[in-house]
Amino acid sequence: MKIAAVLLALTTSSTAIAAGQLPKTVAPIAYDIEVVPDAVKMTFAGSETIDVDVKQATRTITLNAADLAISSATVDGRPATLAYDAAQQRVTLSLTQPATVGRHKLALRWTGKINQQPLGLFAIDYTNTDGSKSRMLATQFEAPDARRFAPMWDEPSFKATFKLTTTAPARQLAFSNMPATITKAADGSQRYAFAPTPVMSSYLLFLGMGDLERKTVMAGKTEIGVISRRGVVDQGDYALAEAKRLLTYYNDYFGQPYPLPKMDMIAGPGSSQTFGAMENWGAIFYFENELLFDPKRTTESGRQRIFTVVAHEMAHQWFGDLVTMAWWDDLWLNEGFASWMEGKSAADLNPTWKAEASAIAFERETAMGLDATAASHPIIRPIETVENISDAFDQITYAKGQAVIGMLESTLGADTFRKGIRSYMARYKYGNTVTDQLWTELSAAAGKPVTTIAHDFTLQGGVPLVTMTGATCAGGTTTATLAQGRFGLDAASKAAQTWHVPLVVATLGGGETRAVVSGATTDVAVKGCGTLVLNRGKGSYLRAMYDDAGHAAIVRDYGKLTLEDRLGTLGDDYALAAGGYQDLSRWVTTMGRVGEAADPLEWSMVSGQLGSLTGLYLGTPLEAPLRARNRALLSPVLARIGVDAAAGEPVLVTNLREALLGRLGADGDPAVADRARRYVAALKTDPTAIPPAVREPILSTYATNATPAEWDALLALAIAETSPVAKNTLVGLLGAGRSDVLANKALGLLEAITLTAPQKGTLLRTVSFKHPELAFDWAVAHRALAESFIEEGARPGYIVSLGSRSNDPAMPGKIGAFAAKYLGAGQRAGAERALTTIAVRKGTADKLRPAVTSWLAK
């Protein structure tokens, strides 16, 4: 019997999915899905049969569906009637007679739409190098969007096999999680019948199609491929080579061989406001800039970024795909571990990058910056709505998750930790888990419980503060008294809280002791009478503060510290001043010990800290003298390493050059700005005039310091550019100018149809970095237009975030009014973060103003 077509529509920006998950009484076993896209009409037709296991006799079967017009549904060949719940994105099939316990077969037919945003099945439009237009199709299902592709049990715990079939136009390539059998029709179209997948969660299913090409290498029995638009597939060679190394590394580390016959890496010529890559099992999707290495344009840091993104997504093939969290509460099991694994693999496979030290300087600071505010939350937290799922993809989940996993490895030892991970993988492969199951395996490997420490760092937010209140040495042993508190940047984050904090306490030239600080105070004894180092190696997630004598000793012996401890001390001293725990002069003194022989990572960190400090005072009388001080401190460093890269120089020196050029360019250094102008002028006749090692900071410097005429020249370059990645970069830079005049010219482009939706989103975001009031006010005044190019998953937080850099006292009120008028109660996390960011920045600026003024006076 024909069922009247009903469109299941839900806009996640306006309607929250109610709390609760699908009933467990019926579960899918195997999907057989056929989808035929029409890329011209931006629609697709689908049909499927689903083998299900009925665990309890029932007259109804409920599954997920959204934005689909279902035309027929049967159960065991008998028609079923449909009832829709758009708010929960569900459809319920009512049966003519009860389904008994056991296996049954559902069959459905529907039509759906191809989106212009990465939501379900979506299109990426791009221009080829010859000027012709092309359209690529791809899917993005994480977190709850496989239901926009086919009716299914779209929750991670409902694992099943997927057999996918599709039809591609002549001369186009289609690809999915598994290899395909291809049959050509008389009209030249091709029918792709993909082999069944292993059991997996719905959000990992993938389909792609387009005028593309594929290049492969073999790694043992696994075929690794890169798929890209035509003409650039060779730019995937670096990713292919690194993926081959990583596959061998991960097979060994996890103790479970990669189980699929192939692993494709797909390069999409676009961008997104919500993600850069997605770990679909065997068909990992990346946007081009995250995968393809263009030797004429990509910086060294960009090359390293490709490695870390590939390493991250490949780690997911085990942590997330093979073993999957049972529900989104435990998303950190996917993302925190993959973030840690990208650093772990980089440290082992590319030791000159000093990945572990780099994580201390950057990822650790990123995590603690958010975790020390009212916007913090536990790593593990209840997820009930679509908005909650989107909010879970933040730096607490990624960067703090990474740091906590690193702390546990440091505490247990690398071999013991890996033994626990291998046991976890072996026990739960092809299944679903909650975090405590990981703790059980690690405890068994260690022969002691880890749950107490692990729970403290995953079930509550916040940053521990360990303070040395005094130390004495007698008989060759130093005894230090350590107090535990909580580090925070605002009042809410300073509320009393305790942890079981593992850390290493050491004396320079002496011994070291592993301790757990668990009460108000703990006495720790360590061999030797030298300078005491708290949290040696910075393996634990905490802020460390010394008494006056202890800090003076650290400064005196700064050069004797390990790189990790030097970076950690710089980070702690700056943050402790920002939080009001100690005077900024401590950080200034420590920074003064970073000399000519310092590691490039130290100067990179200092450069970033100087930029952060300057950012507190934009538009105030302190901005200009701070920028002048930055130039005075950093110009000699750039002069020592040179503006031009030297053959064979260490990669970290190359990275430092990028950081220094970017910082000095932002601070208006005349020599850097002049060089940028000369380089960009040369692009008119030579597209490769800017050396790739400095291309990004040179373009950024040019855009920041541009005159109106130079802005027009940059616009002309953006229009003429044929590379999608390079064009996206140039369009974004059009919003980087200092003056209100250029900011308004950039905002005027948002009403032009020549820009893609992602490009408009990037441009508006870039304007907000220097002109948050202009960007926010424009978005509010043009809300319908803004929302037309903001991805649905980003809408609740996008517009309010534009004002988060503002120092205007009126901005918090404007953000609050916008949220009250346009955002539902479950959609205001982004607004709350923006308001917290503004309040923390103002509070920090007020606290540091006397010390900054004094420093500048000297």
LINJO-V698732 format. One record per helix or strand of 2 or more residues. SS is the DSSP state (H for helix, E for strand). FROM is the first residue (numbers start at 0). TO is the last residue. If there is no record, write none. Layout:
ss;from;to
SS;FROM;TO
SS;FROM;TO
This chain:
ss;from;to
E;5;6
E;25;37
E;42;53
E;57;63
E;67;74
E;77;78
E;80;84
E;89;98
E;101;112
E;119;126
E;132;139
H;145;147
E;159;167
E;172;175
E;179;183
E;189;193
H;201;203
E;206;209
E;211;218
E;221;228
H;232;253
E;261;267
E;276;277
E;282;286
H;287;289
H;299;315
E;322;324
H;327;329
H;331;348
H;350;352
H;354;360
H;362;370
H;385;391
H;394;411
H;413;427
E;431;432
H;434;445
H;450;457
E;462;473
E;476;486
H;491;493
E;500;506
E;511;516
E;520;526
E;531;533
H;535;537
E;541;544
H;547;555
H;557;559
H;562;577
H;583;590
H;599;614
H;621;640
H;650;665
H;669;681
H;691;703
H;707;719
H;723;732
H;739;748
H;756;769
H;771;780
H;782;788
H;791;800
H;810;821
H;824;826
H;828;856
